[in-house]
């Protein structure tokens, strides 16, 4: 971790107060334009409470040269705030969440968290791998959801700040032990959040294991580009997907890949989310709205644009790019006004939406889906970028 001397002094002082140890680096000598840009990048870290078992939680504040900022805490690797400008330059927080740690611990529908070891659902909470059946924690009807009763969203991650030429961030690490929530193998997972000068929140995932295991990590941010002033039904969404994976009543994929054309699932062109969400369509009834995986139009293993989300009154535009083969669009169907979030805002029905880049749900039980199995000697690596602009 090397940065400008003044940045290091400020960060080291704050980090020391939080009980962190930072490396010391020599100041860079050149005064190029790139150096000037780097000098404006900023990281601050402070205590954010502690868990019931006494683990200290820290909150990182990242800021880029354009004034965009993100707050990320070590509990659940959660993005607590994400502030971006509207077309007039007014900054608003565009993600749902809470003002304090206690509320996240007490009652959170995965607000802003990293979910795993397997994001999304695994049918009946079990799968067979290399001839052995594994039974997972069941926490969603008869199914396993987002890693189980205590998934990655409910643990405290180890942390270290990250400085780059045009980005600042935090690297978060967690060791999920063999048998945790029923999964085989010791999994070493790292998630690095980077806030870049290109107005991107970049999320880099890596993992290794000592025993074959399914892995499917994703970010469960709830976005509202109005700054949570109203519901998300007027947001226009475009998905780079000609097919989706239909589900049964329990929201487990049937194994089919079905064309979206001619259905309310067609977002190949920008469409207001509320335009067809109430249509008489079986898949919408099963989910109470949109809560499905779309099959991205990928020609290979590289990164593609998966989604674009536009809010017309503020002019905010969010582009989602990913190396993953799928994206889960969830329209906040289970938000019902019982949660009071940041700034004493009541999160009513469909007050936020999720765009979770991922492998398909229930892949361990669907041989025709892209594999999510990680084996010893292999490295799980995937990247997702949320890019912000206005028009």
For each residue, the residues with C-beta under 8 A, 3 or more apart:
1: 22 23 25 160 161 162 163
2: 25 26 28 163
3: 7 8 11 25 28 38 41 163
4: 7 8 27 28 35 38 39
5: 8 9 27
6: 9 10 39
7: 3 4 10 11 39 41 42 43 163
8: 3 4 5 11 12 22 24 25 27
9: 5 6 12 13
10: 6 7 13 14 44
11: 3 7 8 14 15 22 43 44 45 161
12: 8 9 15 16 22 24
13: 9 10 16 17
14: 10 11 17 18 44 45 46
15: 11 12 18 20 21 22 45 161
16: 12 13 19 20 21
17: 13 14 46 47
18: 14 15 45 46 47 56 58
19: 16 56
20: 15 16 45 58 159
21: 15 16
22: 1 8 11 12 15 161
23: 1
24: 8 12
25: 1 2 3 8
26: 2
27: 4 5 8
28: 2 3 4 35 38
29:
30: 35
31: 35 36
32: 35 36
33: 36 37
34: 37 38 165 166
35: 4 28 30 31 32 38 39
36: 31 32 33 39 40
37: 33 34 40 41 65 166 197
38: 3 4 28 34 35 41 163 165 166
39: 4 6 7 35 36
40: 36 37 64 65
41: 3 7 37 38 63 64 65 163 166 167 168 197
42: 7 61 62 63 168
43: 7 11 60 61 62 63 161 163 168 169 170
44: 10 11 14 60 61
45: 11 14 15 18 20 58 59 60 61 161
46: 14 17 18 58 59 61
47: 17 18 56 57 58 59
48: 57 58 59 73 74 75 101
49: 57 100 101 102
50: 54 55 56 57 101
51: 54 55 57 75 101 105 156
52: 105
53:
54: 50 51
55: 50 51 156
56: 18 19 47 50 156
57: 47 48 49 50 51 73 74 75 101 156
58: 18 20 45 46 47 48 73 74 159
59: 45 46 47 48 71 72 73 74 80
60: 43 44 45 71 72 73 159 161 170
61: 42 43 44 45 46 69 70 71
62: 42 43 69 70 71 72 168 169 170 193 195
63: 41 42 43 67 68 69 168 195
64: 40 41 67 68 69 167 168 195 196 197 199
65: 37 40 41 197
66: 85 197 199
67: 63 64 85 91
68: 63 64 83 84 85 195 199 388
69: 61 62 63 64 81 82 83 195
70: 61 62 79 81 82 83 193 195 201
71: 59 60 61 62 79 80 81 82
72: 59 60 62 77 78 79 80 170 172 193
73: 48 57 58 59 60 76 77 78 80 101
74: 48 57 58 59 77 156 157 158 159 172
75: 48 51 57 78 101 104 105 154 155 156 157
76: 73 104 112 113 114 152 153 154 155 157
77: 72 73 74 113 114 152 153 157 172 174 191 193
78: 72 73 75 97 104 111 112 113 114 153
79: 70 71 72 82 95 97 112 193 201 219 221
80: 59 71 72 73 95 97 98 112
81: 69 70 71 93 95 97 342
82: 69 70 71 79 93 94 95 201 221
83: 68 69 70 91 92 93 94
84: 68 91 92 94 199 316 388
85: 66 67 68 88 89 90 91 316 390
86: 89 90 92 227 314 315 316 390
87: 314 315 316 390 391
88: 85 315
89: 85 86
90: 85 86
91: 67 83 84 85
92: 83 84 86 226 227 228 314
93: 81 82 83 227 228 342
94: 82 83 84 223 224 225 227 228 316 318
95: 79 80 81 82 111 112 221 222 223 224 352
96: 111 112 222 223 224 228 341 342 347 351 352
97: 78 79 80 81 104 108 111 112 222 341 342
98: 80 101 103 104 108 111 341 342
99: 103 341 342 343
100: 49 103 104
101: 48 49 50 51 57 73 75 98 104 105
102: 49 105 106
103: 98 99 100 106 107 108
104: 75 76 78 97 98 100 101 108 111
105: 51 52 75 101 102 108 154
106: 102 103
107: 103 339
108: 97 98 103 104 105 111 113 153
109: 222 334 335 339
110: 113 115 146 153 220
111: 78 95 96 97 98 104 108 220 221 222 341
112: 76 78 79 80 95 96 97 219 220 221 222
113: 76 77 78 108 110 152 153 219 220
114: 76 77 78 152 153 172 191 217 218 219 220
115: 110 119 120 146 147 151 152 153 217 218 219 220 356
116: 119 146 147 151 152 176 189 215 216 217 218
117: 147 151 152 176 180 181 183 187 189 213 214 215 216 217
118: 122 144 146 147 183 214 215 216 364 372
119: 115 116 146 147 216 217 218 220 356 358
120: 115 145 146 216 218 293 328 356 358 360 361 362
121: 140 143 144 145 250 251 252 361 362
122: 118 125 126 127 136 143 144 214 361 362 364 365
123: 126 143 250 252 362 365
124: 138 142 143
125: 122 135 136 137 138 142 143 144 182
126: 122 123 133 134 135 136 144
127: 122 133 134 136 214 364 365
128: 131 132 133 134 364
129: 132 134 184 212 213 214 364 373
130: 212
131: 128
132: 128 129 184
133: 126 127 128
134: 126 127 128 129 182 183 184
135: 125 126 182
136: 122 125 126 127 144 148 181 182 183
137: 125 144 148 149 150 181 182
138: 124 125 141 142 143 144
139: 144 145 148 149
140: 121 143 144 145
141: 138 250
142: 124 125 138 250
143: 121 122 123 124 125 138 140 250 251 252
144: 118 121 122 125 126 136 137 138 139 140 148 182
145: 120 121 139 140 148
146: 110 115 116 118 119 120 151 153 220
147: 115 116 117 118 119 150 151 152 153 181
148: 136 137 139 144 145 151 181 182
149: 137 139 181
150: 137 147 154 155 181
151: 115 116 117 146 147 148 154 155 181
152: 76 77 113 114 115 116 117 147 155 174 176 189 217
153: 76 77 78 108 110 113 114 115 146 147 220
154: 75 76 105 150 151
155: 75 76 150 151 152 174
156: 51 55 56 57 74 75
157: 74 75 76 77 172 173 174 191
158: 74 172 173 174
159: 20 58 60 74 170 171 172 173
160: 1 170 171
161: 1 11 15 22 43 45 60 168 169 170 171
162: 1 167 168 169 170 171 192 194
163: 1 2 3 7 38 41 43 168
164: 167 168 169 194
165: 34 38
166: 34 37 38 41 196 197 198
167: 41 64 162 164 194 195 196 197 202
168: 41 42 43 62 63 64 161 162 163 164 194 195
169: 43 62 161 162 164 192 193 194 195 202
170: 43 60 62 72 159 160 161 162 192 193
171: 159 160 161 162 190 191 192
172: 72 74 77 114 157 158 159 190 191 192 193
173: 157 158 159 188 189 190
174: 77 152 155 157 158 189 190
175: 186 187 188 189
176: 116 117 152 180 183 186 187 189
177: 180 186
178: 183 184 185 186 210 211
179: 182 183 184
180: 117 176 177 183
181: 117 136 137 147 148 149 150 151
182: 125 134 135 136 137 144 148 179
183: 117 118 134 136 176 178 179 180 187 213 214
184: 129 132 134 178 179 211 212 213
185: 178 209 210 211 212 213 376
186: 175 176 177 178 209 210 211
187: 117 175 176 183 207 208 209 213 215 374
188: 173 175 207 208 209
189: 116 117 152 173 174 175 176 205 206 207 215 217
190: 171 172 173 174 205 206 207
191: 77 114 157 171 172 203 204 205 206 217
192: 162 169 170 171 172 203 204 206
193: 62 70 72 77 79 169 170 172 201 202 203
194: 162 164 167 168 169 200 201 202 203 204
195: 62 63 64 68 69 70 167 168 169 200 201 202
196: 64 166 167 199 200 201 202
197: 37 41 64 65 66 166 167
198: 166 387
199: 64 66 68 84 196 387 388 389
200: 194 195 196 385 386 387 388
201: 70 79 82 193 194 195 196 385 386 388
202: 167 169 193 194 195 196 383 384 385 386
203: 191 192 193 194 219 383 384 385 386
204: 191 192 194 381 382 383
205: 189 190 191 217 380 381 382 383 384
206: 189 190 191 192 379 380 381
207: 187 188 189 190 215 217 374 379 380
208: 187 188 374 376 378 379 380
209: 185 186 187 188 212 213 215 374 375 376 378
210: 178 185 186 376
211: 178 184 185 186 376
212: 129 130 184 185 209 373 374 375 376
213: 117 129 183 184 185 187 209 373 374
214: 117 118 122 127 129 183 363 364 372 373 374
215: 116 117 118 187 189 207 209 372 373 374 380
216: 116 117 118 119 120 358 359 363 372
217: 114 115 116 117 119 152 189 191 205 207 380 382
218: 114 115 116 119 120 324 328 356 357 358 384
219: 79 112 113 114 115 203 356 357 384
220: 110 111 112 113 114 115 119 146 153 354 356
221: 79 82 95 111 112 354 355 386
222: 95 96 97 109 111 112 332 351 352 353 354
223: 94 95 96 232 309 318 352 353 354 355
224: 94 95 96 227 228 229 232 351 352 353
225: 94 232 235 309 310 311 314 316 318
226: 92 229 230 232 311 313 314
227: 86 92 93 94 224 314
228: 92 93 94 96 224 341 342 343 345 347 351 352
229: 224 226
230: 226 234 351
231: 234 274 332 348 349 350 351
232: 223 224 225 226 235 273 331 332 350 351 352 353
233: 272 273 274 277 350
234: 230 231 272 273 274 311 312 313
235: 225 232 272 273 309 310 311 353
236: 270 271 272 273 309 310 311 312
237: 267 270 271 272 273 307 308 309 310 329
238: 267 268 269 270 271 307 308 309
239: 267 268 294 306 307 327 329
240: 268 296 297 304 305 306 307
241: 244 260 267 268 294 295 296 297 306 327
242: 259 260 261 268 295 297
243: 257 258 259 260 294 295
244: 241 257 258 260 265 292 293 294 295
245: 253 254 255 256 257 258 292 293 294 295 326 360 361 369
246: 253 254 256 258 283 292
247: 250 251 252 253 254 283 286 287 292 361
248: 251 252 254 286
249: 286
250: 121 123 141 142 143 247
251: 121 143 247 248 286 287 291 361
252: 121 123 143 247 248 361 362
253: 245 246 247 256 293 360 361 362 366 369
254: 245 246 247 248
255: 245 366 368 369
256: 245 246 253
257: 243 244 245 295
258: 243 244 245 246
259: 242 243 262 263
260: 241 242 243 244 263 265 266 267 268 294
261: 242 266 268
262: 259 266
263: 259 260 266 281 283
264: 276 277 279 281 283 284
265: 244 260 283 290 292 294
266: 260 261 262 263 269 271
267: 237 238 239 241 260 270 271 294 329
268: 238 239 240 241 242 260 261
269: 238 266
270: 236 237 238 267 308 310
271: 236 237 238 266 267 275 276
272: 233 234 235 236 237 275
273: 232 233 234 235 236 237 277 290 331 350 353
274: 231 233 234 277 278
275: 271 272
276: 264 271 279 281 284
277: 233 264 273 274 284 289 290 331
278: 274 284
279: 264 276 284
280: 285
281: 263 264 276 284 285
282: 285 286
283: 246 247 263 264 265 286 287 292
284: 264 276 277 278 279 281 287 288 289 290
285: 280 281 282 288
286: 247 248 249 251 282 283
287: 247 251 283 284 290 291 292 333
288: 284 285 291 333 334
289: 277 284 331 332 333 350
290: 265 273 277 284 287 329 330 331 333
291: 251 287 288 328 329 330 331 333
292: 244 245 246 247 265 283 287 328 329
293: 120 244 245 253 326 327 328 358 360 361
294: 239 241 243 244 245 260 265 267 326 327 328 329
295: 241 242 243 244 245 257 325 326 360
296: 240 241 304 306 322 324 325 326 327
297: 240 241 242 304
298: 301 304 325
299:
300:
301: 298 323
302: 323
303: 321 322 323 383 385
304: 240 296 297 298 321 322
305: 240 308 319 320 321
306: 239 240 241 296 320 321 322 324 327 355 357
307: 237 238 239 240 319 320 327 329 355
308: 237 238 270 305 317 318 319 320
309: 223 225 235 236 237 238 317 318 319 320 353 355
310: 225 235 236 237 270 316 317 318 391
311: 225 226 234 235 236 314 315 316 317
312: 234 236 315
313: 226 234
314: 86 87 92 225 226 227 311 390
315: 86 87 88 311 312 390 391
316: 84 85 86 87 94 225 310 311 388 390
317: 308 309 310 311 388 389 390 391
318: 94 223 225 308 309 310 386 387 388
319: 305 307 308 309 385 386 387 388 389
320: 305 306 307 308 309 327 355 357 384 385 386 387
321: 303 304 305 306 384 385 387
322: 296 303 304 306 327 357 382 383 384 385
323: 301 302 303 382 383 384
324: 218 296 306 327 357 358 359 382 384
325: 295 296 298 359 360 370
326: 245 293 294 295 296 357 358 359 360
327: 239 241 293 294 296 306 307 320 322 324 355 356 357 358
328: 120 218 291 292 293 294 354 355 356 358 361
329: 237 239 267 290 291 292 294 307 353 354 355
330: 290 291 333 353 354 356
331: 232 273 277 289 290 291 350 353
332: 222 231 232 289 335 349 350 351 352 353 354
333: 287 288 289 290 291 330 349 350
334: 109 288
335: 109 332 339 347 348 349 350 351 352
336: 348 349
337: 346 347 348 349
338:
339: 107 109 335 346 347
340: 344 345 346 347
341: 96 97 98 99 111 228 345 346 347
342: 81 93 96 97 98 99 228 345
343: 99 228
344: 340
345: 228 340 341 342
346: 337 339 340 341
347: 96 228 335 337 339 340 341 351 352
348: 231 335 336 337 351
349: 231 332 333 335 336 337
350: 231 232 233 273 289 331 332 333 335 353
351: 96 222 224 228 230 231 232 332 335 347 348
352: 95 96 222 223 224 228 232 332 335 347
353: 222 223 224 232 235 273 309 329 330 331 332 350
354: 220 221 222 223 328 329 330 332
355: 221 223 306 307 309 320 327 328 329
356: 115 119 120 218 219 220 327 328 330
357: 218 219 306 320 322 324 326 327 382 384
358: 119 120 216 218 293 324 326 327 328 361
359: 216 324 325 326 363 369 370 372
360: 120 245 253 293 295 325 326 363 366 369 370
361: 120 121 122 245 247 251 252 253 293 328 358
362: 120 121 122 123 252 253 365 366 369
363: 214 216 359 360 366 369 370 371 372
364: 118 122 127 128 129 214 372 373
365: 122 123 127 362
366: 253 255 360 362 363 369
367:
368: 255
369: 245 253 255 359 360 362 363 366
370: 325 359 360 363
371: 363
372: 118 214 215 216 359 363 364
373: 129 212 213 214 215 364
374: 187 207 208 209 212 213 214 215 378 380
375: 209 212 378
376: 185 208 209 210 211 212
377:
378: 208 209 374 375
379: 206 207 208
380: 205 206 207 208 215 217 374
381: 204 205 206
382: 204 205 217 322 323 324 357
383: 202 203 204 205 303 322 323
384: 202 203 205 218 219 320 321 322 323 324 357
385: 200 201 202 203 303 319 320 321 322
386: 200 201 202 203 221 318 319 320
387: 198 199 200 318 319 320 321
388: 68 84 199 200 201 316 317 318 319
389: 199 317 319
390: 85 86 87 314 315 316 317
391: 87 310 315 317
